[in-house]
Amino acid sequence: MATKAKAPVAAQGVTKRAAARAVGKVGATTEDEVLATAHALGAALHRVGAVDAATMRDLDAL
């Protein structure tokens, strides 16, 4: 049975840094995964102009 190849991390809208935080370390907690997802979403919204720089700095602080 053929397995479906996953899209590259960048194509999934998740930064490599966020993906490394959520998946790369052994025993990543649910909280780490949620924060990484929130940061990735905020970064994507910032790229399209839906989130301003001040809000992105708040997300970076998480």
N, CA, C and O atoms as a GROMACS GRO file, in nm:
protein
  248
    1MET      N    1   0.084  -0.117   0.000
    1MET     CA    2   0.000   0.000   0.000
    1MET      C    3   0.089   0.124   0.000
    1MET      O    4   0.178   0.135   0.084
    2ALA      N    5   0.066   0.214  -0.091
    2ALA     CA    6   0.146   0.335  -0.102
    2ALA      C    7   0.104   0.435   0.005
    2ALA      O    8  -0.015   0.450   0.035
    3THR      N    9   0.203   0.502   0.061
    3THR     CA   10   0.172   0.603   0.161
    3THR      C   11   0.172   0.740   0.094
    3THR      O   12   0.248   0.765   0.001
    4LYS      N   13   0.088   0.825   0.143
    4LYS     CA   14   0.078   0.959   0.089
    4LYS      C   15   0.193   1.043   0.145
    4LYS      O   16   0.213   1.049   0.266
    5ALA      N   17   0.267   1.108   0.057
    5ALA     CA   18   0.378   1.192   0.100
    5ALA      C   19   0.324   1.320   0.162
    5ALA      O   20   0.229   1.380   0.111
    6LYS      N   21   0.386   1.361   0.271
    6LYS     CA   22   0.346   1.485   0.336
    6LYS      C   23   0.406   1.602   0.261
    6LYS      O   24   0.513   1.592   0.203
    7ALA      N   25   0.334   1.714   0.263
    7ALA     CA   26   0.385   1.837   0.203
    7ALA      C   27   0.500   1.888   0.289
    7ALA      O   28   0.503   1.864   0.410
    8PRO      N   29   0.595   1.959   0.228
    8PRO     CA   30   0.704   2.016   0.308
    8PRO      C   31   0.648   2.107   0.415
    8PRO      O   32   0.538   2.161   0.402
    9VAL      N   33   0.724   2.124   0.522
    9VAL     CA   34   0.678   2.203   0.636
    9VAL      C   35   0.634   2.342   0.593
    9VAL      O   36   0.529   2.391   0.637
   10ALA      N   37   0.713   2.407   0.507
   10ALA     CA   38   0.678   2.543   0.464
   10ALA      C   39   0.545   2.546   0.388
   10ALA      O   40   0.470   2.643   0.399
   11ALA      N   41   0.515   2.442   0.314
   11ALA     CA   42   0.390   2.436   0.238
   11ALA      C   43   0.270   2.418   0.330
   11ALA      O   44   0.158   2.449   0.292
   12GLN      N   45   0.293   2.367   0.450
   12GLN     CA   46   0.184   2.347   0.545
   12GLN      C   47   0.154   2.473   0.624
   12GLN      O   48   0.061   2.473   0.705
   13GLY      N   49   0.230   2.581   0.602
   13GLY     CA   50   0.206   2.706   0.672
   13GLY      C   51   0.269   2.711   0.809
   13GLY      O   52   0.234   2.797   0.890
   14VAL      N   53   0.362   2.621   0.837
   14VAL     CA   54   0.429   2.617   0.966
   14VAL      C   55   0.576   2.648   0.943
   14VAL      O   56   0.640   2.589   0.856
   15THR      N   57   0.630   2.739   1.021
   15THR     CA   58   0.771   2.770   1.005
   15THR      C   59   0.855   2.653   1.054
   15THR      O   60   0.811   2.574   1.138
   16LYS      N   61   0.975   2.642   1.002
   16LYS     CA   62   1.064   2.533   1.044
   16LYS      C   63   1.092   2.541   1.193
   16LYS      O   64   1.098   2.439   1.262
   17ARG      N   65   1.108   2.663   1.244
   17ARG     CA   66   1.136   2.681   1.386
   17ARG      C   67   1.020   2.631   1.472
   17ARG      O   68   1.041   2.562   1.571
   18ALA      N   69   0.898   2.667   1.433
   18ALA     CA   70   0.780   2.624   1.508
   18ALA      C   71   0.764   2.472   1.501
   18ALA      O   72   0.730   2.408   1.600
   19ALA      N   73   0.790   2.416   1.383
   19ALA     CA   74   0.779   2.272   1.367
   19ALA      C   75   0.883   2.201   1.452
   19ALA      O   76   0.854   2.097   1.512
   20ALA      N   77   1.003   2.256   1.458
   20ALA     CA   78   1.109   2.195   1.539
   20ALA      C   79   1.073   2.199   1.686
   20ALA      O   80   1.099   2.104   1.760
   21ARG      N   81   1.012   2.310   1.730
   21ARG     CA   82   0.973   2.319   1.871
   21ARG      C   83   0.865   2.217   1.904
   21ARG      O   84   0.869   2.155   2.010
   22ALA      N   85   0.769   2.200   1.814
   22ALA     CA   86   0.655   2.114   1.843
   22ALA      C   87   0.687   1.967   1.824
   22ALA      O   88   0.637   1.882   1.898
   23VAL      N   89   0.768   1.935   1.725
   23VAL     CA   90   0.788   1.795   1.688
   23VAL      C   91   0.929   1.747   1.717
   23VAL      O   92   0.949   1.630   1.750
   24GLY      N   93   1.028   1.835   1.706
   24GLY     CA   94   1.167   1.794   1.711
   24GLY      C   95   1.216   1.742   1.844
   24GLY      O   96   1.306   1.658   1.847
   25LYS      N   97   1.162   1.789   1.952
   25LYS     CA   98   1.212   1.743   2.079
   25LYS      C   99   1.129   1.626   2.131
   25LYS      O  100   1.008   1.620   2.112
   26VAL      N  101   1.196   1.538   2.197
   26VAL     CA  102   1.131   1.419   2.251
   26VAL      C  103   1.045   1.461   2.369
   26VAL      O  104   1.089   1.539   2.454
   27GLY      N  105   0.924   1.411   2.374
   27GLY     CA  106   0.834   1.441   2.485
   27GLY      C  107   0.772   1.580   2.479
   27GLY      O  108   0.741   1.638   2.583
   28ALA      N  109   0.754   1.632   2.358
   28ALA     CA  110   0.692   1.764   2.346
   28ALA      C  111   0.553   1.759   2.408
   28ALA      O  112   0.476   1.666   2.383
   29THR      N  113   0.523   1.858   2.487
   29THR     CA  114   0.394   1.859   2.555
   29THR      C  115   0.286   1.918   2.465
   29THR      O  116   0.316   1.981   2.364
   30THR      N  117   0.165   1.896   2.502
   30THR     CA  118   0.053   1.951   2.428
   30THR      C  119   0.059   2.104   2.429
   30THR      O  120   0.026   2.168   2.330
   31GLU      N  121   0.102   2.161   2.541
   31GLU     CA  122   0.113   2.306   2.549
   31GLU      C  123   0.213   2.359   2.447
   31GLU      O  124   0.188   2.461   2.382
   32ASP      N  125   0.327   2.292   2.432
   32ASP     CA  126   0.426   2.333   2.333
   32ASP      C  127   0.369   2.327   2.192
   32ASP      O  128   0.394   2.415   2.111
   33GLU      N  129   0.293   2.223   2.165
   33GLU     CA  130   0.232   2.207   2.033
   33GLU      C  131   0.131   2.317   2.006
   33GLU      O  132   0.126   2.372   1.896
   34VAL      N  133   0.052   2.350   2.106
   34VAL     CA  134  -0.049   2.455   2.091
   34VAL      C  135   0.018   2.590   2.070
   34VAL      O  136  -0.023   2.667   1.983
   35LEU      N  137   0.122   2.620   2.147
   35LEU     CA  138   0.193   2.747   2.132
   35LEU      C  139   0.261   2.756   1.996
   35LEU      O  140   0.260   2.862   1.933
   36ALA      N  141   0.319   2.646   1.950
   36ALA     CA  142   0.383   2.645   1.818
   36ALA      C  143   0.280   2.668   1.708
   36ALA      O  144   0.307   2.740   1.612
   37THR      N  145   0.164   2.608   1.723
   37THR     CA  146   0.057   2.626   1.624
   37THR      C  147   0.006   2.770   1.626
   37THR      O  148  -0.017   2.829   1.520
   38ALA      N  149  -0.012   2.827   1.745
   38ALA     CA  150  -0.058   2.966   1.756
   38ALA      C  151   0.044   3.061   1.694
   38ALA      O  152   0.006   3.157   1.626
   39HIS      N  153   0.171   3.035   1.717
   39HIS     CA  154   0.275   3.121   1.661
   39HIS      C  155   0.277   3.109   1.509
   39HIS      O  156   0.290   3.210   1.439
   40ALA      N  157   0.266   2.988   1.458
   40ALA     CA  158   0.266   2.968   1.313
   40ALA      C  159   0.146   3.038   1.248
   40ALA      O  160   0.159   3.098   1.141
   41LEU      N  161   0.031   3.028   1.312
   41LEU     CA  162  -0.087   3.095   1.260
   41LEU      C  163  -0.069   3.247   1.262
   41LEU      O  164  -0.102   3.315   1.166
   42GLY      N  165  -0.015   3.298   1.373
   42GLY     CA  166   0.011   3.441   1.381
   42GLY      C  167   0.110   3.488   1.276
   42GLY      O  168   0.092   3.595   1.218
   43ALA      N  169   0.214   3.408   1.251
   43ALA     CA  170   0.313   3.443   1.149
   43ALA      C  171   0.249   3.447   1.010
   43ALA      O  172   0.278   3.536   0.930
   44ALA      N  173   0.163   3.351   0.983
   44ALA     CA  174   0.094   3.349   0.854
   44ALA      C  175   0.002   3.471   0.839
   44ALA      O  176  -0.002   3.533   0.733
   45LEU      N  177  -0.069   3.504   0.945
   45LEU     CA  178  -0.157   3.621   0.941
   45LEU      C  179  -0.076   3.749   0.926
   45LEU      O  180  -0.120   3.843   0.858
   46HIS      N  181   0.041   3.754   0.988
   46HIS     CA  182   0.128   3.872   0.975
   46HIS      C  183   0.178   3.887   0.832
   46HIS      O  184   0.184   3.998   0.779
   47ARG      N  185   0.213   3.775   0.768
   47ARG     CA  186   0.262   3.780   0.630
   47ARG      C  187   0.157   3.837   0.535
   47ARG      O  188   0.193   3.905   0.439
   48VAL      N  189   0.030   3.811   0.560
   48VAL     CA  190  -0.075   3.862   0.470
   48VAL      C  191  -0.132   3.995   0.517
   48VAL      O  192  -0.222   4.050   0.454
   49GLY      N  193  -0.080   4.048   0.628
   49GLY     CA  194  -0.121   4.179   0.674
   49GLY      C  195  -0.239   4.182   0.769
   49GLY      O  196  -0.290   4.289   0.800
   50ALA      N  197  -0.284   4.068   0.815
   50ALA     CA  198  -0.400   4.063   0.904
   50ALA      C  199  -0.361   4.087   1.051
   50ALA      O  200  -0.448   4.114   1.134
   51VAL      N  201  -0.232   4.077   1.082
   51VAL     CA  202  -0.183   4.098   1.218
   51VAL      C  203  -0.071   4.201   1.211
   51VAL      O  204   0.018   4.190   1.126
   52ASP      N  205  -0.075   4.300   1.298
   52ASP     CA  206   0.030   4.402   1.294
   52ASP      C  207   0.155   4.357   1.368
   52ASP      O  208   0.156   4.252   1.433
   53ALA      N  209   0.259   4.437   1.358
   53ALA     CA  210   0.390   4.402   1.415
   53ALA      C  211   0.383   4.391   1.568
   53ALA      O  212   0.448   4.304   1.627
   54ALA      N  213   0.306   4.476   1.632
   54ALA     CA  214   0.296   4.472   1.778
   54ALA      C  215   0.233   4.340   1.825
   54ALA      O  216   0.279   4.280   1.922
   55THR      N  217   0.130   4.296   1.758
   55THR     CA  218   0.066   4.170   1.793
   55THR      C  219   0.161   4.053   1.767
   55THR      O  220   0.165   3.958   1.844
   56MET      N  221   0.237   4.060   1.659
   56MET     CA  222   0.332   3.954   1.628
   56MET      C  223   0.440   3.948   1.735
   56MET      O  224   0.485   3.838   1.771
   57ARG      N  225   0.483   4.061   1.788
   57ARG     CA  226   0.582   4.062   1.897
   57ARG      C  227   0.524   3.994   2.020
   57ARG      O  228   0.596   3.923   2.091
   58ASP      N  229   0.395   4.014   2.047
   58ASP     CA  230   0.331   3.946   2.160
   58ASP      C  231   0.332   3.794   2.139
   58ASP      O  232   0.358   3.719   2.232
   59LEU      N  233   0.304   3.751   2.018
   59LEU     CA  234   0.308   3.608   1.988
   59LEU      C  235   0.450   3.553   1.998
   59LEU      O  236   0.470   3.440   2.044
   60ASP      N  237   0.548   3.632   1.954
   60ASP     CA  238   0.687   3.588   1.965
   60ASP      C  239   0.728   3.568   2.109
   60ASP      O  240   0.811   3.482   2.139
   61ALA      N  241   0.669   3.646   2.199
   61ALA     CA  242   0.704   3.635   2.341
   61ALA      C  243   0.652   3.506   2.403
   61ALA      O  244   0.699   3.465   2.509
   62LEU      N  245   0.555   3.442   2.340
   62LEU     CA  246   0.502   3.317   2.394
   62LEU      C  247   0.608   3.213   2.382
   62LEU      O  248   0.587   3.098   2.421
   0.00000   0.00000   0.00000
